[in-house]
Amino acid sequence: MPKISLSHFETALLFALFTSIVLGVVTKNTDRERLHYGLKSFAWFIFALFVIGWLMRLGHG
Amino acid sequence: MGSTKQEKKKRREPMPPLKIWLPAVVAAWLVPGGGHFFLKRHGRGLLLFFAITATFLTGIMLRGVLFQPRTGDLLTTIIYCGGFIGDLASGLLYLLTIWLGYNQPDVAGFMHDYGTKFLVTAGLLNVLAMVDAYEIAAGKKT
């Protein structure tokens, strides 16, 4: 298995993508609701990524 | 108070028979999305297979550590035993990785840390898939 090296952002992006897919699939009852929930989860992950990223940057000065 | 508890107990649905849901849950544990395939939910099964396998393989490619159960103080026990259960929940992905001789030592580095988290997350996502397969098999969900 090849070894890969990713940045913090790329790693968090992949994590958000895979987790959102699973959350979307297992959470709701109709395909439309699943798609909506998956997209919403992904958007919240990315939002949290930027907010926490900026907080850490500002905190470190 | 007592009567409310009794009412809650009365309202609790009985557990469906084991033979209805056990094969689906075991299939879901062994192969991510396997329970959904078993229950003829092919589209959802494929999505779960892709997402959980990709999470696990990303963890391996980042050279994450697979936990071994270890006891000691409370925090050590929670981290190592919990991590081991999380890894084990990936089913055949975890078992094949061990059988093929993957043995990443615990070294410093954020890539290894991310990899370790990806490996445990794959198992936890598979637990969600197993619960979903159970609910579908038990008729609580479509």
N, CA and C atoms of all chains as a GROMACS GRO file, in nm:
protein
  609
    1MET      N    1   0.085  -0.121   0.000
    1MET     CA    2   0.000   0.000   0.000
    1MET      C    3   0.088   0.126   0.000
    2PRO      N    4   0.070   0.215  -0.098
    2PRO     CA    5   0.157   0.335  -0.102
    2PRO      C    6   0.133   0.427   0.017
    3LYS      N    7   0.240   0.499   0.051
    3LYS     CA    8   0.227   0.596   0.159
    3LYS      C    9   0.193   0.732   0.097
    4ILE      N   10   0.100   0.802   0.157
    4ILE     CA   11   0.064   0.935   0.105
    4ILE      C   12   0.091   1.041   0.211
    5SER      N   13   0.104   1.161   0.165
    5SER     CA   14   0.125   1.273   0.256
    5SER      C   15   0.027   1.383   0.218
    6LEU      N   16  -0.055   1.422   0.310
    6LEU     CA   17  -0.158   1.523   0.283
    6LEU      C   18  -0.140   1.641   0.378
    7SER      N   19  -0.191   1.756   0.335
    7SER     CA   20  -0.190   1.872   0.425
    7SER      C   21  -0.302   1.858   0.527
    8HIS      N   22  -0.301   1.943   0.629
    8HIS     CA   23  -0.409   1.942   0.729
    8HIS      C   24  -0.544   1.961   0.659
    9PHE      N   25  -0.547   2.057   0.566
    9PHE     CA   26  -0.674   2.090   0.500
    9PHE      C   27  -0.724   1.974   0.415
   10GLU      N   28  -0.634   1.914   0.338
   10GLU     CA   29  -0.675   1.800   0.252
   10GLU      C   30  -0.727   1.684   0.338
   11THR      N   31  -0.658   1.659   0.449
   11THR     CA   32  -0.700   1.549   0.537
   11THR      C   33  -0.840   1.577   0.593
   12ALA      N   34  -0.860   1.701   0.641
   12ALA     CA   35  -0.990   1.736   0.699
   12ALA      C   36  -1.101   1.731   0.593
   13LEU      N   37  -1.064   1.770   0.469
   13LEU     CA   38  -1.162   1.768   0.360
   13LEU      C   39  -1.206   1.624   0.329
   14LEU      N   40  -1.109   1.533   0.322
   14LEU     CA   41  -1.142   1.392   0.297
   14LEU      C   42  -1.227   1.335   0.410
   15PHE      N   43  -1.189   1.368   0.533
   15PHE     CA   44  -1.264   1.321   0.650
   15PHE      C   45  -1.409   1.370   0.641
   16ALA      N   46  -1.426   1.498   0.609
   16ALA     CA   47  -1.561   1.556   0.599
   16ALA      C   48  -1.641   1.487   0.490
   17LEU      N   49  -1.577   1.461   0.377
   17LEU     CA   50  -1.647   1.399   0.264
   17LEU      C   51  -1.696   1.259   0.299
   18PHE      N   52  -1.607   1.174   0.348
   18PHE     CA   53  -1.644   1.034   0.376
   18PHE      C   54  -1.747   1.026   0.489
   19THR      N   55  -1.725   1.106   0.593
   19THR     CA   56  -1.818   1.102   0.707
   19THR      C   57  -1.956   1.152   0.667
   20SER      N   58  -1.961   1.257   0.585
   20SER     CA   59  -2.090   1.312   0.541
   20SER      C   60  -2.168   1.211   0.458
   21ILE      N   61  -2.095   1.136   0.373
   21ILE     CA   62  -2.163   1.034   0.291
   21ILE      C   63  -2.234   0.933   0.382
   22VAL      N   64  -2.159   0.883   0.483
   22VAL     CA   65  -2.217   0.782   0.572
   22VAL      C   66  -2.333   0.841   0.653
   23LEU      N   67  -2.311   0.962   0.706
   23LEU     CA   68  -2.419   1.024   0.786
   23LEU      C   69  -2.544   1.044   0.701
   24GLY      N   70  -2.524   1.087   0.577
   24GLY     CA   71  -2.639   1.107   0.488
   24GLY      C   72  -2.712   0.977   0.460
   25VAL      N   73  -2.635   0.870   0.437
   25VAL     CA   74  -2.698   0.741   0.400
   25VAL      C   75  -2.776   0.681   0.517
   26VAL      N   76  -2.720   0.688   0.638
   26VAL     CA   77  -2.783   0.614   0.749
   26VAL      C   78  -2.887   0.694   0.827
   27THR      N   79  -2.892   0.826   0.804
   27THR     CA   80  -2.974   0.906   0.895
   27THR      C   81  -3.120   0.919   0.854
   28LYS      N   82  -3.147   0.943   0.728
   28LYS     CA   83  -3.283   0.981   0.689
   28LYS      C   84  -3.358   0.868   0.617
   29ASN      N   85  -3.481   0.898   0.578
   29ASN     CA   86  -3.568   0.792   0.524
   29ASN      C   87  -3.585   0.794   0.373
   30THR      N   88  -3.578   0.912   0.310
   30THR     CA   89  -3.593   0.916   0.164
   30THR      C   90  -3.461   0.962   0.101
   31ASP      N   91  -3.444   0.929  -0.029
   31ASP     CA   92  -3.319   0.964  -0.097
   31ASP      C   93  -3.297   1.115  -0.098
   32ARG      N   94  -3.404   1.188  -0.117
   32ARG     CA   95  -3.394   1.334  -0.120
   32ARG      C   96  -3.346   1.389   0.015
   33GLU      N   97  -3.403   1.336   0.124
   33GLU     CA   98  -3.362   1.378   0.258
   33GLU      C   99  -3.216   1.339   0.286
   34ARG      N  100  -3.178   1.221   0.237
   34ARG     CA  101  -3.041   1.173   0.258
   34ARG      C  102  -2.941   1.265   0.189
   35LEU      N  103  -2.971   1.300   0.062
   35LEU     CA  104  -2.882   1.389  -0.013
   35LEU      C  105  -2.872   1.524   0.057
   36HIS      N  106  -2.985   1.575   0.099
   36HIS     CA  107  -2.991   1.705   0.165
   36HIS      C  108  -2.909   1.702   0.294
   37TYR      N  109  -2.927   1.596   0.373
   37TYR     CA  110  -2.857   1.587   0.501
   37TYR      C  111  -2.706   1.569   0.481
   38GLY      N  112  -2.670   1.488   0.380
   38GLY     CA  113  -2.527   1.467   0.351
   38GLY      C  114  -2.460   1.597   0.311
   39LEU      N  115  -2.525   1.674   0.224
   39LEU     CA  116  -2.469   1.802   0.180
   39LEU      C  117  -2.461   1.900   0.296
   40LYS      N  118  -2.564   1.899   0.380
   40LYS     CA  119  -2.566   1.989   0.496
   40LYS      C  120  -2.452   1.953   0.594
   41SER      N  121  -2.434   1.824   0.618
   41SER     CA  122  -2.325   1.780   0.707
   41SER      C  123  -2.190   1.826   0.652
   42PHE      N  124  -2.172   1.806   0.520
   42PHE     CA  125  -2.045   1.843   0.458
   42PHE      C  126  -2.021   1.994   0.473
   43ALA      N  127  -2.125   2.072   0.447
   43ALA     CA  128  -2.113   2.218   0.458
   43ALA      C  129  -2.077   2.260   0.601
   44TRP      N  130  -2.139   2.194   0.701
   44TRP     CA  131  -2.108   2.227   0.841
   44TRP      C  132  -1.966   2.187   0.879
   45PHE      N  133  -1.922   2.073   0.827
   45PHE     CA  134  -1.783   2.031   0.852
   45PHE      C  135  -1.686   2.138   0.799
   46ILE      N  136  -1.710   2.183   0.676
   46ILE     CA  137  -1.619   2.280   0.613
   46ILE      C  138  -1.626   2.413   0.689
   47PHE      N  139  -1.748   2.453   0.726
   47PHE     CA  140  -1.764   2.577   0.804
   47PHE      C  141  -1.684   2.568   0.935
   48ALA      N  142  -1.701   2.456   1.007
   48ALA     CA  143  -1.630   2.438   1.134
   48ALA      C  144  -1.479   2.435   1.112
   49LEU      N  145  -1.437   2.376   1.000
   49LEU     CA  146  -1.294   2.369   0.967
   49LEU      C  147  -1.234   2.508   0.956
   50PHE      N  148  -1.303   2.598   0.884
   50PHE     CA  149  -1.252   2.734   0.866
   50PHE      C  150  -1.258   2.812   0.997
   51VAL      N  151  -1.369   2.800   1.070
   51VAL     CA  152  -1.384   2.875   1.196
   51VAL      C  153  -1.276   2.832   1.297
   52ILE      N  154  -1.259   2.701   1.315
   52ILE     CA  155  -1.160   2.652   1.412
   52ILE      C  156  -1.018   2.684   1.363
   53GLY      N  157  -0.999   2.673   1.231
   53GLY     CA  158  -0.868   2.708   1.175
   53GLY      C  159  -0.830   2.852   1.204
   54TRP      N  160  -0.926   2.944   1.181
   54TRP     CA  161  -0.899   3.086   1.208
   54TRP      C  162  -0.881   3.113   1.357
   55LEU      N  163  -0.962   3.045   1.440
   55LEU     CA  164  -0.947   3.062   1.585
   55LEU      C  165  -0.807   3.020   1.631
   56MET      N  166  -0.759   2.910   1.576
   56MET     CA  167  -0.625   2.862   1.614
   56MET      C  168  -0.518   2.960   1.566
   57ARG      N  169  -0.538   3.012   1.445
   57ARG     CA  170  -0.440   3.109   1.392
   57ARG      C  171  -0.438   3.235   1.478
   58LEU      N  172  -0.557   3.285   1.511
   58LEU     CA  173  -0.564   3.407   1.593
   58LEU      C  174  -0.512   3.381   1.734
   59GLY      N  175  -0.540   3.261   1.785
   59GLY     CA  176  -0.493   3.226   1.919
   59GLY      C  177  -0.343   3.216   1.929
   60HIS      N  178  -0.282   3.173   1.820
   60HIS     CA  179  -0.135   3.159   1.821
   60HIS      C  180  -0.065   3.291   1.787
   61GLY      N  181  -0.142   3.388   1.736
   61GLY     CA  182  -0.085   3.519   1.706
   61GLY      C  183  -0.004   3.522   1.576
   62MET      N  184  -4.435   0.847   3.958
   62MET     CA  185  -4.305   0.813   3.898
   62MET      C  186  -4.300   0.666   3.858
   63GLY      N  187  -4.345   0.580   3.957
   63GLY     CA  188  -4.340   0.437   3.932
   63GLY      C  189  -4.427   0.396   3.814
   64SER      N  190  -4.550   0.457   3.810
   64SER     CA  191  -4.640   0.421   3.701
   64SER      C  192  -4.587   0.467   3.567
   65THR      N  193  -4.519   0.581   3.564
   65THR     CA  194  -4.462   0.630   3.438
   65THR      C  195  -4.357   0.533   3.386
   66LYS      N  196  -4.273   0.482   3.477
   66LYS     CA  197  -4.171   0.385   3.436
   66LYS      C  198  -4.236   0.259   3.380
   67GLN      N  199  -4.344   0.215   3.446
   67GLN     CA  200  -4.414   0.095   3.398
   67GLN      C  201  -4.474   0.119   3.260
   68GLU      N  202  -4.530   0.240   3.242
   68GLU     CA  203  -4.588   0.272   3.111
   68GLU      C  204  -4.481   0.270   3.002
   69LYS      N  205  -4.363   0.325   3.036
   69LYS     CA  206  -4.252   0.325   2.939
   69LYS      C  207  -4.212   0.182   2.904
   70LYS      N  208  -4.206   0.096   3.008
   70LYS     CA  209  -4.169  -0.044   2.985
   70LYS      C  210  -4.270  -0.111   2.895
   71LYS      N  211  -4.401  -0.080   2.921
   71LYS     CA  212  -4.508  -0.142   2.841
   71LYS      C  213  -4.499  -0.098   2.696
   72ARG      N  214  -4.463   0.032   2.676
   72ARG     CA  215  -4.459   0.088   2.542
   72ARG      C  216  -4.337   0.038   2.462
   73ARG      N  217  -4.233  -0.008   2.534
   73ARG     CA  218  -4.111  -0.053   2.465
   73ARG      C  219  -4.143  -0.172   2.375
   74GLU      N  220  -4.100  -0.158   2.248
   74GLU     CA  221  -4.131  -0.265   2.153
   74GLU      C  222  -4.047  -0.388   2.182
   75PRO      N  223  -4.102  -0.508   2.158
   75PRO     CA  224  -4.022  -0.628   2.180
   75PRO      C  225  -3.911  -0.640   2.075
   76MET      N  226  -3.802  -0.703   2.116
   76MET     CA  227  -3.687  -0.722   2.026
   76MET      C  228  -3.727  -0.818   1.913
   77PRO      N  229  -3.700  -0.783   1.788
   77PRO     CA  230  -3.733  -0.876   1.679
   77PRO      C  231  -3.649  -1.004   1.690
   78PRO      N  232  -3.699  -1.114   1.634
   78PRO     CA  233  -3.624  -1.241   1.645
   78PRO      C  234  -3.483  -1.228   1.585
   79LEU      N  235  -3.390  -1.298   1.648
   79LEU     CA  236  -3.248  -1.291   1.611
   79LEU      C  237  -3.223  -1.325   1.464
   80LYS      N  238  -3.296  -1.427   1.414
   80LYS     CA  239  -3.269  -1.474   1.278
   80LYS      C  240  -3.308  -1.371   1.172
   81ILE      N  241  -3.389  -1.273   1.211
   81ILE     CA  242  -3.430  -1.171   1.115
   81ILE      C  243  -3.318  -1.070   1.091
   82TRP      N  244  -3.253  -1.028   1.201
   82TRP     CA  245  -3.156  -0.919   1.185
   82TRP      C  246  -3.010  -0.961   1.196
   83LEU      N  247  -2.982  -1.076   1.259
   83LEU     CA  248  -2.842  -1.112   1.282
   83LEU      C  249  -2.760  -1.129   1.152
   84PRO      N  250  -2.812  -1.200   1.050
   84PRO     CA  251  -2.732  -1.215   0.928
   84PRO      C  252  -2.697  -1.080   0.864
   85ALA      N  253  -2.792  -0.988   0.866
   85ALA     CA  254  -2.767  -0.856   0.806
   85ALA      C  255  -2.662  -0.779   0.885
   86VAL      N  256  -2.669  -0.788   1.019
   86VAL     CA  257  -2.574  -0.714   1.103
   86VAL      C  258  -2.434  -0.775   1.091
   87VAL      N  259  -2.426  -0.908   1.084
   87VAL     CA  260  -2.294  -0.974   1.068
   87VAL      C  261  -2.235  -0.938   0.932
   88ALA      N  262  -2.320  -0.940   0.827
   88ALA     CA  263  -2.272  -0.901   0.694
   88ALA      C  264  -2.224  -0.756   0.695
   89ALA      N  265  -2.297  -0.670   0.767
   89ALA     CA  266  -2.260  -0.528   0.775
   89ALA      C  267  -2.128  -0.510   0.848
   90TRP      N  268  -2.104  -0.596   0.950
   90TRP     CA  269  -1.976  -0.586   1.021
   90TRP      C  270  -1.860  -0.633   0.933
   91LEU      N  271  -1.880  -0.749   0.867
   91LEU     CA  272  -1.771  -0.807   0.790
   91LEU      C  273  -1.731  -0.718   0.672
   92VAL      N  274  -1.830  -0.675   0.594
   92VAL     CA  275  -1.802  -0.591   0.476
   92VAL      C  276  -1.882  -0.462   0.491
   93PRO      N  277  -1.815  -0.347   0.489
   93PRO     CA  278  -1.891  -0.221   0.498
   93PRO      C  279  -1.997  -0.213   0.388
   94GLY      N  280  -2.120  -0.189   0.427
   94GLY     CA  281  -2.230  -0.185   0.330
   94GLY      C  282  -2.287  -0.322   0.299
   95GLY      N  283  -2.224  -0.428   0.353
   95GLY     CA  284  -2.267  -0.566   0.325
   95GLY      C  285  -2.408  -0.593   0.373
   96GLY      N  286  -2.444  -0.533   0.487
   96GLY     CA  287  -2.579  -0.553   0.540
   96GLY      C  288  -2.684  -0.496   0.447
   97HIS      N  289  -2.652  -0.382   0.387
   97HIS     CA  290  -2.746  -0.319   0.294
   97HIS      C  291  -2.757  -0.401   0.165
   98PHE      N  292  -2.644  -0.455   0.119
   98PHE     CA  293  -2.650  -0.545   0.002
   98PHE      C  294  -2.736  -0.667   0.033
   99PHE      N  295  -2.716  -0.722   0.152
   99PHE     CA  296  -2.790  -0.839   0.197
   99PHE      C  297  -2.940  -0.810   0.198
  100LEU      N  298  -2.975  -0.686   0.232
  100LEU     CA  299  -3.116  -0.646   0.240
  100LEU      C  300  -3.166  -0.582   0.110
  101LYS      N  301  -3.087  -0.598   0.005
  101LYS     CA  302  -3.123  -0.550  -0.131
  101LYS      C  303  -3.132  -0.397  -0.140
  102ARG      N  304  -3.054  -0.328  -0.059
  102ARG     CA  305  -3.043  -0.181  -0.072
  102ARG      C  306  -2.907  -0.154  -0.137
  103HIS      N  307  -2.898  -0.185  -0.268
  103HIS     CA  308  -2.768  -0.185  -0.334
  103HIS      C  309  -2.704  -0.047  -0.343
  104GLY      N  310  -2.783   0.053  -0.375
  104GLY     CA  311  -2.729   0.189  -0.390
  104GLY      C  312  -2.665   0.238  -0.261
  105ARG      N  313  -2.738   0.224  -0.152
  105ARG     CA  314  -2.688   0.269  -0.022
  105ARG      C  315  -2.569   0.184   0.022
  106GLY      N  316  -2.577   0.054  -0.008
  106GLY     CA  317  -2.466  -0.036   0.027
  106GLY      C  318  -2.338   0.005  -0.044
  107LEU      N  319  -2.352   0.041  -0.171
  107LEU     CA  320  -2.235   0.083  -0.250
  107LEU      C  321  -2.174   0.211  -0.193
  108LEU      N  322  -2.259   0.306  -0.158
  108LEU     CA  323  -2.210   0.432  -0.101
  108LEU      C  324  -2.137   0.407   0.032
  109LEU      N  325  -2.196   0.322   0.116
  109LEU     CA  326  -2.132   0.291   0.245
  109LEU      C  327  -2.000   0.219   0.224
  110PHE      N  328  -1.999   0.124   0.130
  110PHE     CA  329  -1.876   0.050   0.100
  110PHE      C  330  -1.767   0.146   0.056
  111PHE      N  331  -1.802   0.236  -0.037
  111PHE     CA  332  -1.704   0.332  -0.088
  111PHE      C  333  -1.651   0.421   0.026
  112ALA      N  334  -1.741   0.482   0.101
  112ALA     CA  335  -1.701   0.582   0.201
  112ALA      C  336  -1.620   0.518   0.314
  113ILE      N  337  -1.665   0.404   0.365
  113ILE     CA  338  -1.598   0.342   0.481
  113ILE      C  339  -1.464   0.281   0.438
  114THR      N  340  -1.463   0.213   0.322
  114THR     CA  341  -1.337   0.155   0.274
  114THR      C  342  -1.236   0.265   0.243
  115ALA      N  343  -1.282   0.374   0.181
  115ALA     CA  344  -1.192   0.485   0.150
  115ALA      C  345  -1.136   0.546   0.278
  116THR      N  346  -1.217   0.558   0.382
  116THR     CA  347  -1.169   0.612   0.510
  116THR      C  348  -1.060   0.520   0.567
  117PHE      N  349  -1.088   0.389   0.564
  117PHE     CA  350  -0.991   0.293   0.618
  117PHE      C  351  -0.860   0.296   0.538
  118LEU      N  352  -0.872   0.293   0.404
  118LEU     CA  353  -0.751   0.290   0.321
  118LEU      C  354  -0.671   0.419   0.333
  119THR      N  355  -0.741   0.532   0.348
  119THR     CA  356  -0.669   0.658   0.371
  119THR      C  357  -0.589   0.649   0.501
  120GLY      N  358  -0.650   0.590   0.603
  120GLY     CA  359  -0.581   0.571   0.732
  120GLY      C  360  -0.457   0.484   0.716
  121ILE      N  361  -0.468   0.378   0.635
  121ILE     CA  362  -0.353   0.290   0.613
  121ILE      C  363  -0.244   0.364   0.535
  122MET      N  364  -0.286   0.440   0.431
  122MET     CA  365  -0.187   0.511   0.348
  122MET      C  366  -0.120   0.625   0.424
  123LEU      N  367  -0.188   0.676   0.526
  123LEU     CA  368  -0.126   0.777   0.612
  123LEU      C  369  -0.041   0.711   0.722
  124ARG      N  370  -0.035   0.579   0.716
  124ARG     CA  371   0.041   0.498   0.813
  124ARG      C  372  -0.006   0.520   0.957
  125GLY      N  373  -0.139   0.509   0.973
  125GLY     CA  374  -0.197   0.517   1.107
  125GLY      C  375  -0.167   0.391   1.187
  126VAL      N  376  -0.184   0.402   1.318
  126VAL     CA  377  -0.155   0.290   1.408
  126VAL      C  378  -0.284   0.215   1.438
  127LEU      N  379  -0.278   0.082   1.437
  127LEU     CA  380  -0.392   0.000   1.481
  127LEU      C  381  -0.374  -0.030   1.630
  128PHE      N  382  -0.475   0.001   1.708
  128PHE     CA  383  -0.464  -0.014   1.854
  128PHE      C  384  -0.462  -0.160   1.897
  129GLN      N  385  -0.386  -0.187   2.001
  129GLN     CA  386  -0.390  -0.316   2.071
  129GLN      C  387  -0.448  -0.288   2.209
  130PRO      N  388  -0.538  -0.376   2.258
  130PRO     CA  389  -0.595  -0.349   2.391
  130PRO      C  390  -0.487  -0.345   2.498
  131ARG      N  391  -0.492  -0.241   2.580
  131ARG     CA  392  -0.393  -0.225   2.687
  131ARG      C  393  -0.465  -0.167   2.808
  132THR      N  394  -0.432  -0.219   2.926
  132THR     CA  395  -0.494  -0.165   3.047
  132THR      C  396  -0.388  -0.097   3.132
  133GLY      N  397  -0.433  -0.012   3.221
  133GLY     CA  398  -0.346   0.063   3.309
  133GLY      C  399  -0.434   0.160   3.384
  134ASP      N  400  -0.400   0.289   3.377
  134ASP     CA  401  -0.492   0.386   3.438
  134ASP      C  402  -0.615   0.401   3.349
  135LEU      N  403  -0.715   0.470   3.401
  135LEU     CA  404  -0.846   0.476   3.332
  135LEU      C  405  -0.833   0.530   3.189
  136LEU      N  406  -0.756   0.638   3.173
  136LEU     CA  407  -0.743   0.702   3.042
  136LEU      C  408  -0.677   0.607   2.941
  137THR      N  409  -0.572   0.538   2.985
  137THR     CA  410  -0.503   0.443   2.897
  137THR      C  411  -0.600   0.332   2.854
  138THR      N  412  -0.677   0.281   2.951
  138THR     CA  413  -0.771   0.173   2.920
  138THR      C  414  -0.875   0.221   2.820
  139ILE      N  415  -0.929   0.342   2.842
  139ILE     CA  416  -1.033   0.393   2.752
  139ILE      C  417  -0.976   0.412   2.611
  140ILE      N  418  -0.858   0.474   2.602
  140ILE     CA  419  -0.800   0.504   2.471
  140ILE      C  420  -0.765   0.375   2.396
  141TYR      N  421  -0.694   0.285   2.462
  141TYR     CA  422  -0.644   0.167   2.390
  141TYR      C  423  -0.753   0.062   2.367
  142CYS      N  424  -0.837   0.037   2.469
  142CYS     CA  425  -0.944  -0.062   2.449
  142CYS      C  426  -1.051  -0.005   2.356
  143GLY      N  427  -1.085   0.123   2.375
  143GLY     CA  428  -1.183   0.188   2.286
  143GLY      C  429  -1.132   0.193   2.143
  144GLY      N  430  -1.005   0.228   2.127
  144GLY     CA  431  -0.944   0.233   1.993
  144GLY      C  432  -0.944   0.096   1.928
  145PHE      N  433  -0.914  -0.007   2.007
  145PHE     CA  434  -0.913  -0.144   1.953
  145PHE      C  435  -1.052  -0.184   1.906
  146ILE      N  436  -1.154  -0.153   1.987
  146ILE     CA  437  -1.292  -0.186   1.948
  146ILE      C  438  -1.330  -0.109   1.821
  147GLY      N  439  -1.289   0.019   1.815
  147GLY     CA  440  -1.316   0.099   1.695
  147GLY      C  441  -1.251   0.039   1.571
  148ASP      N  442  -1.125  -0.004   1.585
  148ASP     CA  443  -1.055  -0.067   1.471
  148ASP      C  444  -1.123  -0.197   1.430
  149LEU      N  445  -1.156  -0.278   1.532
  149LEU     CA  446  -1.216  -0.409   1.507
  149LEU      C  447  -1.352  -0.398   1.437
  150ALA      N  448  -1.421  -0.287   1.459
  150ALA     CA  449  -1.554  -0.268   1.399
  150ALA      C  450  -1.548  -0.256   1.247
  151SER      N  451  -1.428  -0.238   1.191
  151SER     CA  452  -1.417  -0.232   1.044
  151SER      C  453  -1.430  -0.370   0.980
  152GLY      N  454  -1.433  -0.475   1.061
  152GLY     CA  455  -1.458  -0.610   1.010
  152GLY      C  456  -1.343  -0.666   0.930
  153LEU      N  457  -1.372  -0.716   0.809
  153LEU     CA  458  -1.269  -0.782   0.728
  153LEU      C  459  -1.156  -0.688   0.690
  154LEU      N  460  -1.185  -0.560   0.676
  154LEU     CA  461  -1.078  -0.464   0.644
  154LEU      C  462  -0.969  -0.471   0.750
  155TYR      N  463  -1.012  -0.470   0.876
  155TYR     CA  464  -0.918  -0.477   0.988
  155TYR      C  465  -0.849  -0.614   0.991
  156LEU      N  466  -0.928  -0.721   0.980
  156LEU     CA  467  -0.871  -0.855   0.990
  156LEU      C  468  -0.770  -0.881   0.878
  157LEU      N  469  -0.804  -0.841   0.753
  157LEU     CA  470  -0.712  -0.859   0.640
  157LEU      C  471  -0.584  -0.780   0.662
  158THR      N  472  -0.598  -0.659   0.712
  158THR     CA  473  -0.481  -0.575   0.735
  158THR      C  474  -0.385  -0.641   0.834
  159ILE      N  475  -0.442  -0.699   0.939
  159ILE     CA  476  -0.359  -0.769   1.038
  159ILE      C  477  -0.298  -0.894   0.977
  160TRP      N  478  -0.382  -0.972   0.905
  160TRP     CA  479  -0.332  -1.097   0.846
  160TRP      C  480  -0.223  -1.072   0.743
  161LEU      N  481  -0.230  -0.957   0.673
  161LEU     CA  482  -0.129  -0.926   0.571
  161LEU      C  483  -0.002  -0.864   0.633
  162GLY      N  484  -0.002  -0.854   0.764
  162GLY     CA  485   0.122  -0.815   0.833
  162GLY      C  486   0.143  -0.667   0.855
  163TYR      N  487   0.039  -0.586   0.844
  163TYR     CA  488   0.054  -0.442   0.869
  163TYR      C  489   0.084  -0.421   1.017
  164ASN      N  490   0.195  -0.354   1.044
  164ASN     CA  491   0.233  -0.331   1.183
  164ASN      C  492   0.306  -0.198   1.195
  165GLN      N  493   0.229  -0.091   1.197
  165GLN     CA  494   0.289   0.042   1.203
  165GLN      C  495   0.321   0.077   1.349
  166PRO      N  496   0.448   0.102   1.380
  166PRO     CA  497   0.478   0.144   1.518
  166PRO      C  498   0.426   0.285   1.545
  167ASP      N  499   0.401   0.311   1.672
  167ASP     CA  500   0.346   0.441   1.714
  167ASP      C  501   0.459   0.544   1.717
  168VAL      N  502   0.471   0.621   1.610
  168VAL     CA  503   0.578   0.722   1.603
  168VAL      C  504   0.516   0.862   1.598
  169ALA      N  505   0.599   0.962   1.628
  169ALA     CA  506   0.550   1.099   1.629
  169ALA      C  507   0.525   1.148   1.486
  170GLY      N  508   0.430   1.237   1.470
  170GLY     CA  509   0.402   1.294   1.338
  170GLY      C  510   0.253   1.310   1.318
  171PHE      N  511   0.214   1.426   1.266
  171PHE     CA  512   0.070   1.450   1.255
  171PHE      C  513   0.004   1.362   1.150
  172MET      N  514   0.081   1.321   1.047
  172MET     CA  515   0.022   1.232   0.945
  172MET      C  516  -0.018   1.098   1.007
  173HIS      N  517   0.072   1.044   1.091
  173HIS     CA  518   0.041   0.917   1.158
  173HIS      C  519  -0.082   0.933   1.250
  174ASP      N  520  -0.088   1.047   1.318
  174ASP     CA  521  -0.202   1.073   1.408
  174ASP      C  522  -0.332   1.077   1.328
  175TYR      N  523  -0.330   1.150   1.216
  175TYR     CA  524  -0.450   1.156   1.132
  175TYR      C  525  -0.488   1.016   1.084
  176GLY      N  526  -0.387   0.940   1.043
  176GLY     CA  527  -0.412   0.804   0.995
  176GLY      C  528  -0.480   0.719   1.101
  177THR      N  529  -0.431   0.730   1.225
  177THR     CA  530  -0.490   0.654   1.337
  177THR      C  531  -0.637   0.692   1.355
  178LYS      N  532  -0.665   0.821   1.346
  178LYS     CA  533  -0.804   0.868   1.361
  178LYS      C  534  -0.891   0.818   1.246
  179PHE      N  535  -0.837   0.816   1.125
  179PHE     CA  536  -0.913   0.766   1.010
  179PHE      C  537  -0.949   0.619   1.030
  180LEU      N  538  -0.852   0.541   1.082
  180LEU     CA  539  -0.876   0.398   1.100
  180LEU      C  540  -0.988   0.374   1.203
  181VAL      N  541  -0.984   0.446   1.314
  181VAL     CA  542  -1.088   0.430   1.416
  181VAL      C  543  -1.222   0.482   1.362
  182THR      N  544  -1.218   0.594   1.289
  182THR     CA  545  -1.342   0.651   1.234
  182THR      C  546  -1.409   0.553   1.137
  183ALA      N  547  -1.327   0.484   1.056
  183ALA     CA  548  -1.385   0.386   0.963
  183ALA      C  549  -1.466   0.282   1.040
  184GLY      N  550  -1.413   0.236   1.154
  184GLY     CA  551  -1.485   0.139   1.236
  184GLY      C  552  -1.613   0.197   1.293
  185LEU      N  553  -1.605   0.322   1.340
  185LEU     CA  554  -1.724   0.384   1.400
  185LEU      C  555  -1.832   0.410   1.295
  186LEU      N  556  -1.789   0.448   1.175
  186LEU     CA  557  -1.886   0.467   1.066
  186LEU      C  558  -1.951   0.333   1.031
  187ASN      N  559  -1.870   0.226   1.040
  187ASN     CA  560  -1.927   0.093   1.012
  187ASN      C  561  -2.029   0.053   1.119
  188VAL      N  562  -2.007   0.099   1.242
  188VAL     CA  563  -2.107   0.072   1.348
  188VAL      C  564  -2.239   0.140   1.311
  189LEU      N  565  -2.232   0.263   1.259
  189LEU     CA  566  -2.355   0.332   1.215
  189LEU      C  567  -2.423   0.252   1.104
  190ALA      N  568  -2.342   0.199   1.010
  190ALA     CA  569  -2.399   0.118   0.902
  190ALA      C  570  -2.463  -0.009   0.956
  191MET      N  571  -2.402  -0.068   1.060
  191MET     CA  572  -2.458  -0.189   1.121
  191MET      C  573  -2.592  -0.159   1.187
  192VAL      N  574  -2.599  -0.046   1.258
  192VAL     CA  575  -2.725  -0.008   1.324
  192VAL      C  576  -2.833   0.017   1.219
  193ASP      N  577  -2.795   0.082   1.109
  193ASP     CA  578  -2.892   0.108   1.002
  193ASP      C  579  -2.942  -0.024   0.943
  194ALA      N  580  -2.849  -0.118   0.922
  194ALA     CA  581  -2.888  -0.249   0.867
  194ALA      C  582  -2.984  -0.320   0.964
  195TYR      N  583  -2.955  -0.307   1.094
  195TYR     CA  584  -3.044  -0.368   1.195
  195TYR      C  585  -3.184  -0.308   1.185
  196GLU      N  586  -3.191  -0.174   1.175
  196GLU     CA  587  -3.322  -0.108   1.172
  196GLU      C  588  -3.401  -0.145   1.046
  197ILE      N  589  -3.329  -0.159   0.934
  197ILE     CA  590  -3.398  -0.199   0.811
  197ILE      C  591  -3.448  -0.343   0.824
  198ALA      N  592  -3.361  -0.432   0.874
  198ALA     CA  593  -3.398  -0.574   0.888
  198ALA      C  594  -3.515  -0.591   0.986
  199ALA      N  595  -3.516  -0.508   1.091
  199ALA     CA  596  -3.621  -0.519   1.193
  199ALA      C  597  -3.750  -0.448   1.151
  200GLY      N  598  -3.749  -0.384   1.035
  200GLY     CA  599  -3.869  -0.319   0.984
  200GLY      C  600  -3.897  -0.183   1.046
  201LYS      N  601  -3.795  -0.126   1.113
  201LYS     CA  602  -3.815   0.006   1.174
  201LYS      C  603  -3.785   0.118   1.075
  202LYS      N  604  -3.729   0.079   0.961
  202LYS     CA  605  -3.686   0.177   0.862
  202LYS      C  606  -3.698   0.114   0.724
  203THR      N  607  -3.713   0.196   0.619
  203THR     CA  608  -3.724   0.139   0.484
  203THR      C  609  -3.588   0.129   0.417
   0.00000   0.00000   0.00000
